[in-house]
Amino acid sequence: MAVITLTTDFGLRDHYTGSLRGALLRQLPSATVIDISHQITPFDFDQAAYVLGHAYHEFPAGTIHLVAVGSGGGGKFPHVIVQLGEHFFIGCDNGMFSLLSDKNPSAVIELAAGGKEPSTFVARDLYVPAAAALANGTPAAQLGRALEDIQRRN
């Protein structure tokens, strides 16, 4: 059974969080979906890294962490899968992932280049299918193009 966490800047006032959870459960009915936070200040990558960085270690190996904070990225940042230890992170490579660990990722896979997003709801239309594929055993390397490293943020 897959464990998938959600960290977003969507808030709880509209349909986005519910739609994201619904899309995940439609593709992975047996998944355990855990909300870390949907109250991240919009585009606050530092806050997202702080919140997720203090929570993700508590989850079992193989957990998939879907991060939709500034996920539109304004077309500047690629959308990636990042493997840190035995955890997978899916989100916009805006530098936030570099704040989660002192260790280098063992894999960085580009799902879509910045500006080449499949829709305006990237978390649902790009991140959820990637999470479902990972949960079903597809190796991350088969889901996109390998990158050498993630964006770095101090």
N, C-alpha and C positions, 0 to 999 in steps of 0.2 A: 504494500500500500504506500503510495507516494505521500510525502509531507511537503506542502507548499506554503510558504509564508508570503504575506503581502505587506509591503511598506509603500505608501503612496502619499501624495499631497492632494488627493481628491476631496478630502473632507467627507462629511456624511449627510450633506443637505440635498443631494440630487441622486441620480440613478447610476453614476459611474462606478462606485464601489460595488453596488449590488450587481450591476451588469458584468463587471470583471469576475466576481465570485461565481455568477451563473455560467459564464462562458467556461470557466475552469471546470466546474462540476458537470457541465454538459459533455466536455471532452474526456474528463477523468472522474466518473461518478463515484469511485471508491476513494478518491483522494481526501486527505485530511487537510483542510485549508485553514490556516491560522493567521489572524490579523495581528501584525506587530503594531502598526499605527497607520491611520489614514489622516492624521492631524498634523503631518509635517507642513511647515510653512511653505507655500508654493515656491519652488525652485531653490529651496534652502538645502543645498547638497551637504553642507557641514552638519546640519541638524539630522538629516537622514542618516549620514554615516555614524553619528553619535548614537542614535537610537538603535539602528540595526547592528552596529558594532558591539553594543552591550547585550544584544539578545541572541544573535545567531549562534553563538557558541553553545547555547543550551539545547539546540536541536540536534537530532540524530544525524549521523553521517548519511550523505545522499540527499539531504534536504535541498529543495530548490527554493531560492529566495527571489521572488519577483519584486522588482523595485521600480516603481513608476513615480519618480520625483523629477519634475521637469522633463518628462519622457518625450515630449515633442522636441525638445532640445533646440528649437529654432532652426533645425536643419544643419546645425554645426557639428554635432557629435554622432558617431556611429552607435548603433544598437548592438549589444554584445551579450555573449554568455562568458562569464568569468568563473574559472574554477580556482577556488582557494581551499587548499587542503581537500577535504571530502565534501565540501559544500559547493553548490552551483548558484551563481547570481546572474539574473537576467535583467538588463536595464540599459539605460543610456550611458555611454562611456564619457561622462562629464567630469571625471576626476574623483568622484565619490568613492569608487571601489578601492582606490589607492589608500584611502583613509581607514579601511577596515582591518588591515593587517600589515605588519612589517615585512611579511614574506611576499615574494613574487608569486603571481598566479602561475599555476601549472599549465593553464590553457586560457587563451582569449580567442573567441570565435566571433567574427562579425556576422550578425544576422542581416543587417541592412545598413547601408551607408547613410550618413546624415543627409537629409534632403531627399532621400529615396524611400521614405516611409510609405507603407501600403495604404494608410488611411490617417485620419486625424485621431483615431483612438488606438494608438500604437500598442498600449498595454494589452488590449483585448485581441487585436488583429495580428500582432507579431509576437509578443511575449508569451501569451497563453499557448499558441501552437508549439512554440519552442519548449515550454515547460512540459506540455503533454508528451512530446517526442522524447525528451530526457526521461520522464517518468516511465515511459514504455520501453526504455532500454536502448534508445538510439544514442550512439556516441555523439558527444558534442561536436566533434570534428566533422561529422557528416551533415551538420546543420548550417554550415556557412563557411566562410573563408577565415583561415587562421591569421591572426595578427601577432606581431612580436611582443607587444606589451599594451598595457592600459594607459590612459591619460593619467598624469600625475598631478596631485594637488597638495599644497603644503598646509 
